[in-house]
Amino acid sequence: MKEINKILIIRPKFLGDLILATGLVEVIHQNNPQAAVWFLSESGYSEALAHHPKIAGVFAFDAKRKNNLFYLLGFYGEMGRHHFDAVLDLFGNPRSAQMAFFSGAKTRVGYNLRGRSWAYNQIAVPSSAPLPSGRRRVIESYLDQVRALGYTPTPSYQTTLEVSDDEKIYVRKLFDRAGIKLGQKTAVLTPGASWPAKHWSLDKFIELGFMLQGQGIRPIYIFGPKEAVLAQEFEGRMNKDWLYLNQPSLRGLIAFIEAADILISNDSGPMHIGPAVGTPTLGIFGPGEPEIWFPYDKPHQFLYAEVACSHCGLDECPWMTCMDRLSSVDAMKRIVAMLA
């Protein structure tokens, strides 16, 4: 295969999936130190990759203009001018297949999916058997694409995000105003999630906040722009000594998690920020499968209860048995061990 020195990775959404894809950068550089790795992501997520020293550039796709012919012509024209040697389509939907095809890359890698494989000339063959649920580990499916380039995966898979010095100074100033002294332990808690079934109850997040406070750890609760109802309920019940951040920017969210001593998060996009910035992370899992979505070694851990209906993958659930089995005491025990 011709030497590949300029690679475009397509992962338009979602935040967690995009962060997981950053682990490919080191894999590619281990195999080809000269490679320039670019990403293509929707504009709402692309800023997560800012300041990354090993990512050559990012195409931010405006999904609101996805049906605007003039916008698409300009966007694809810009991609073509970069003369990519290879493109990896990690998303595999009709739109991303179209992006791969119009990238102009001579080597186009994708999955064998009906109605989409026409866009690729290299198919990523599954290298491992599916889990009992029928699904595969997400990073294994990503690695199949670099294997299609003839690359060998590295022994460890490390996701990375970068926080600038200015962002660190901004967080430190806010901590100073909130009375958080240098050296005082802080915990970021993100009680939201994209789907209702992934929500550990707000009651338990609040109970956990009081337990953290009792250990001298300052809780910082962060809510996203789509979690207004949950944030409003929390605001009415929060302790006056807790730090509450409502709808920070994505870069702000990353900076606050990087500054914390530990992150406690539902199975959601913010959960993947912690390992990528080096903050010990406790992931709270319900219907999702940790085997698929939590490829992280210690100090990172997950909290999960195996029940009869586990691995269901439901977005909404009338019972929530798996989540109800997880107590704030269980979480606190893990946190104390992780911080020790």
C-alpha positions as CSV (number, residue, x, y, z in Angstrom):
1,M,0.0,0.0,0.0
2,K,1.3,3.5,-0.9
3,E,2.7,5.4,2.1
4,I,-0.1,7.3,3.9
5,N,1.0,10.6,5.4
6,K,-2.2,12.6,5.6
7,I,-5.3,10.9,7.2
8,L,-8.8,12.3,7.8
9,I,-10.9,10.6,10.6
10,I,-14.6,11.2,10.2
11,R,-16.6,11.1,13.4
12,P,-19.4,13.7,13.2
13,K,-21.0,13.0,16.6
14,F,-21.4,12.3,19.5
15,L,-19.1,13.7,22.1
16,G,-18.2,10.5,23.8
17,D,-17.6,8.7,20.5
18,L,-15.4,11.5,19.2
19,I,-13.3,11.5,22.4
20,L,-12.9,7.7,22.1
21,A,-11.7,8.2,18.5
22,T,-8.8,10.4,19.7
23,G,-7.0,7.2,20.8
24,L,-6.4,6.5,17.2
25,V,-4.0,9.4,16.9
26,E,-1.3,7.8,19.0
27,V,-1.9,4.4,17.2
28,I,-1.3,6.1,13.8
29,H,1.7,8.0,15.0
30,Q,3.3,4.9,16.5
31,N,3.0,3.2,13.1
32,N,3.8,6.3,11.0
33,P,5.4,9.2,13.0
34,Q,5.2,11.5,9.9
35,A,1.4,11.2,9.5
36,A,-0.7,14.3,9.8
37,V,-4.0,13.3,11.4
38,W,-7.1,15.5,10.8
39,F,-10.6,15.1,12.1
40,L,-14.1,15.9,10.7
41,S,-16.8,16.5,13.3
42,E,-20.0,18.5,13.6
43,S,-19.3,22.1,14.8
44,G,-21.0,21.4,18.2
45,Y,-18.4,18.8,19.0
46,S,-15.3,19.8,17.1
47,E,-14.1,22.4,19.6
48,A,-13.4,19.5,22.0
49,L,-10.3,18.8,19.9
50,A,-8.9,22.3,20.3
51,H,-5.2,22.7,21.4
52,H,-4.4,19.0,20.7
53,P,-0.7,18.9,19.8
54,K,-1.0,15.8,17.7
55,I,-4.1,16.7,15.7
56,A,-3.1,18.6,12.5
57,G,-6.5,20.2,12.0
58,V,-10.3,19.8,12.3
59,F,-13.1,20.3,9.8
60,A,-16.1,21.6,11.6
61,F,-19.3,20.5,9.7
62,D,-22.3,22.7,10.1
63,A,-25.2,20.2,10.4
64,K,-27.8,23.0,10.1
65,R,-26.7,23.5,6.5
66,K,-26.4,19.8,5.6
67,N,-29.0,20.2,2.8
68,N,-27.6,23.5,1.5
69,L,-26.0,22.6,-1.9
70,F,-23.7,25.7,-2.0
71,Y,-22.5,25.0,1.5
72,L,-21.8,21.3,0.7
73,L,-19.9,22.2,-2.5
74,G,-17.7,24.6,-0.6
75,F,-17.1,22.1,2.2
76,Y,-16.2,19.2,0.0
77,G,-14.1,21.5,-2.2
78,E,-12.1,22.5,0.9
79,M,-11.6,18.9,1.9
80,G,-10.4,18.0,-1.6
81,R,-7.8,20.8,-1.6
82,H,-6.1,19.0,1.4
83,H,-5.3,16.0,-0.8
84,F,-5.8,13.3,1.9
85,D,-4.1,10.0,1.4
86,A,-6.7,8.1,3.4
87,V,-10.0,8.7,5.2
88,L,-11.5,6.6,8.0
89,D,-15.2,6.7,8.4
90,L,-15.9,5.7,12.0
91,F,-19.6,6.8,11.9
92,G,-20.9,4.8,8.9
93,N,-24.1,6.5,8.2
94,P,-25.2,7.7,4.7
95,R,-23.9,11.2,5.3
96,S,-20.5,10.2,6.6
97,A,-20.1,7.7,3.7
98,Q,-20.8,10.6,1.3
99,M,-18.2,12.7,3.1
100,A,-15.6,9.9,2.8
101,F,-16.3,9.5,-0.9
102,F,-16.1,13.2,-1.7
103,S,-13.0,13.7,0.4
104,G,-11.0,12.7,-2.7
105,A,-8.8,10.3,-0.7
106,K,-7.4,7.4,-2.6
107,T,-7.8,5.1,0.3
108,R,-11.3,5.2,1.9
109,V,-11.9,2.9,4.8
110,G,-15.4,2.0,6.2
111,Y,-17.6,-0.8,7.5
112,N,-19.4,-3.3,5.4
113,L,-22.9,-1.7,5.8
114,R,-25.7,-2.0,3.3
115,G,-26.1,1.1,1.2
116,R,-22.9,2.6,2.4
117,S,-20.0,0.4,1.4
118,W,-20.0,1.8,-2.1
119,A,-18.2,4.8,-0.7
120,Y,-15.2,2.8,0.4
121,N,-12.4,0.8,-1.3
122,Q,-11.1,-0.7,1.9
123,I,-13.5,-2.6,4.3
124,A,-12.7,-2.8,8.0
125,V,-13.1,-6.5,8.8
126,P,-14.1,-7.3,12.4
127,S,-11.1,-8.6,14.3
128,S,-12.9,-9.9,17.3
129,A,-16.2,-11.7,18.2
130,P,-19.2,-9.8,19.4
131,L,-20.1,-9.7,23.1
132,P,-23.1,-11.8,24.3
133,S,-25.3,-8.8,23.6
134,G,-24.3,-9.0,19.9
135,R,-22.4,-5.7,20.1
136,R,-18.7,-5.1,19.8
137,R,-16.4,-2.9,21.9
138,V,-16.3,0.5,20.3
139,I,-12.5,0.9,20.3
140,E,-12.1,-2.5,18.7
141,S,-14.3,-1.4,15.8
142,Y,-12.2,1.8,15.5
143,L,-9.0,-0.2,15.5
144,D,-10.3,-2.4,12.7
145,Q,-10.1,0.7,10.5
146,V,-6.4,1.4,11.2
147,R,-5.7,-2.3,10.7
148,A,-7.2,-1.9,7.2
149,L,-4.4,0.6,6.6
150,G,-1.8,-2.1,7.5
151,Y,-1.2,-0.6,11.0
152,T,-0.7,-2.5,14.2
153,P,-2.6,-1.3,17.3
154,T,-0.5,-0.3,20.3
155,P,-0.7,-2.3,23.5
156,S,-2.7,0.4,25.3
157,Y,-5.4,2.7,24.0
158,Q,-5.2,6.2,25.4
159,T,-7.7,8.9,24.6
160,T,-6.5,12.5,25.0
161,L,-7.9,16.1,25.1
162,E,-5.9,19.2,25.9
163,V,-6.6,22.2,28.1
164,S,-4.8,25.4,27.4
165,D,-3.0,27.5,30.1
166,D,-5.6,30.3,29.7
167,E,-8.4,27.8,30.4
168,K,-6.6,26.5,33.5
169,I,-6.2,30.1,34.8
170,Y,-9.9,30.8,34.2
171,V,-10.9,27.8,36.3
172,R,-8.4,28.7,39.0
173,K,-9.9,32.2,39.3
174,L,-13.4,30.8,39.6
175,F,-12.2,28.4,42.2
176,D,-10.6,31.3,44.1
177,R,-13.9,33.3,44.0
178,A,-15.8,30.2,45.3
179,G,-13.4,29.9,48.2
180,I,-11.7,26.7,47.0
181,K,-8.2,26.9,48.2
182,L,-5.2,25.4,46.5
183,G,-4.9,21.8,47.5
184,Q,-8.5,21.3,48.5
185,K,-10.0,18.3,46.8
186,T,-12.8,18.8,44.3
187,A,-15.2,16.5,42.6
188,V,-17.1,17.2,39.4
189,L,-20.6,15.6,39.2
190,T,-22.6,15.5,36.0
191,P,-26.1,14.2,36.8
192,G,-27.4,14.5,33.2
193,A,-27.3,12.1,30.3
194,S,-28.6,12.0,26.7
195,W,-31.3,9.3,27.4
196,P,-33.6,9.0,30.4
197,A,-32.6,5.4,31.2
198,K,-29.0,6.5,31.7
199,H,-29.9,8.8,34.5
200,W,-28.9,7.8,38.0
201,S,-31.4,9.5,40.2
202,L,-30.8,13.1,41.2
203,D,-31.6,12.1,44.8
204,K,-28.5,9.9,44.8
205,F,-26.3,12.5,43.3
206,I,-27.4,14.9,46.0
207,E,-26.8,12.3,48.7
208,L,-23.4,11.8,47.3
209,G,-22.7,15.5,47.4
210,F,-23.3,15.6,51.2
211,M,-21.0,12.5,51.6
212,L,-18.3,14.2,49.6
213,Q,-18.6,17.4,51.7
214,G,-18.3,15.3,54.9
215,Q,-15.0,14.1,53.6
216,G,-13.7,17.6,52.9
217,I,-14.3,17.3,49.2
218,R,-15.9,20.2,47.4
219,P,-18.7,19.1,45.0
220,I,-19.0,20.9,41.7
221,Y,-22.3,20.1,39.8
222,I,-22.4,20.7,36.1
223,F,-25.5,20.6,33.9
224,G,-25.6,20.8,30.1
225,P,-27.8,23.0,27.8
226,K,-30.4,20.3,27.4
227,E,-30.8,19.6,31.1
228,A,-32.7,22.7,32.2
229,V,-35.4,20.9,34.0
230,L,-33.0,18.7,35.9
231,A,-30.8,21.8,36.7
232,Q,-33.8,23.7,38.0
233,E,-34.8,20.8,40.4
234,F,-31.2,20.6,41.6
235,E,-30.9,24.4,42.2
236,G,-33.9,24.3,44.5
237,R,-32.2,21.6,46.7
238,M,-28.5,22.3,46.5
239,N,-26.3,23.1,49.5
240,K,-25.1,26.6,49.7
241,D,-21.4,25.5,49.8
242,W,-21.6,23.6,46.6
243,L,-20.4,25.0,43.3
244,Y,-23.2,24.9,40.6
245,L,-22.4,25.5,36.9
246,N,-25.3,25.6,34.5
247,Q,-24.6,25.2,30.7
248,P,-20.9,26.0,30.5
249,S,-19.3,25.9,27.1
250,L,-17.8,22.6,26.0
251,R,-14.3,24.0,26.5
252,G,-15.3,25.2,30.0
253,L,-16.7,21.7,30.8
254,I,-13.4,20.1,29.8
255,A,-11.4,22.6,31.8
256,F,-13.4,22.1,35.0
257,I,-13.1,18.4,34.7
258,E,-9.4,18.6,34.1
259,A,-9.0,20.8,37.2
260,A,-11.0,18.4,39.5
261,D,-9.6,15.5,41.6
262,I,-12.3,13.2,40.5
263,L,-15.3,13.0,38.1
264,I,-18.5,11.2,38.8
265,S,-20.6,10.9,35.7
266,N,-23.5,9.0,34.2
267,D,-22.8,7.0,31.0
268,S,-22.6,10.1,28.8
269,G,-20.3,12.3,26.8
270,P,-18.8,14.1,29.9
271,M,-17.8,10.7,31.3
272,H,-15.2,10.3,28.6
273,I,-13.6,13.7,29.2
274,G,-12.2,12.6,32.6
275,P,-9.9,9.8,31.3
276,A,-8.9,12.0,28.3
277,V,-7.6,14.8,30.6
278,G,-6.2,12.5,33.3
279,T,-8.9,13.0,35.9
280,P,-9.9,9.8,37.8
281,T,-13.4,9.0,36.7
282,L,-16.2,6.9,38.2
283,G,-18.8,6.0,35.4
284,I,-22.4,5.2,36.5
285,F,-23.8,2.6,34.2
286,G,-27.4,1.3,33.8
287,P,-28.7,-0.1,30.4
288,G,-25.4,0.6,28.7
289,E,-22.6,-1.9,28.6
290,P,-19.3,-0.9,30.4
291,E,-17.5,-3.6,28.3
292,I,-18.3,-1.5,25.2
293,W,-18.2,2.1,26.5
294,F,-15.7,2.1,29.3
295,P,-12.3,1.0,27.9
296,Y,-10.4,2.6,30.7
297,D,-7.9,1.1,33.2
298,K,-7.3,2.2,36.8
299,P,-7.5,4.7,38.4
300,H,-10.8,4.9,36.4
301,Q,-13.7,2.7,37.5
302,F,-17.3,2.1,36.8
303,L,-20.4,1.3,39.0
304,Y,-22.7,-1.2,37.5
305,A,-25.3,-3.7,38.8
306,E,-25.8,-6.9,36.8
307,V,-29.6,-7.7,36.7
308,A,-31.8,-10.1,34.7
309,C,-32.4,-7.5,32.0
310,S,-28.9,-6.1,31.8
311,H,-27.4,-5.2,28.4
312,C,-30.8,-4.1,27.2
313,G,-29.5,-0.9,25.7
314,L,-32.9,0.8,26.2
315,D,-33.1,4.6,25.9
316,E,-36.1,4.7,28.2
317,C,-37.1,2.1,30.9
318,P,-40.2,1.8,33.1
319,W,-38.4,-0.1,35.8
320,M,-34.8,1.2,36.1
321,T,-33.9,-1.8,38.2
322,C,-30.2,-1.6,37.3
323,M,-29.9,2.0,38.3
324,D,-31.9,1.6,41.5
325,R,-29.5,-1.1,42.7
326,L,-26.6,1.4,42.8
327,S,-26.5,3.4,46.0
328,S,-24.7,6.6,46.9
329,V,-22.9,4.6,49.6
330,D,-21.5,2.2,46.9
331,A,-20.3,5.2,44.9
332,M,-18.7,6.9,47.9
333,K,-16.7,3.7,48.8
334,R,-15.3,3.7,45.3
335,I,-14.5,7.4,45.4
336,V,-12.6,7.1,48.7
337,A,-10.6,4.2,47.3
338,M,-9.8,6.0,44.1
339,L,-8.7,9.2,45.9
340,A,-6.6,7.2,48.3
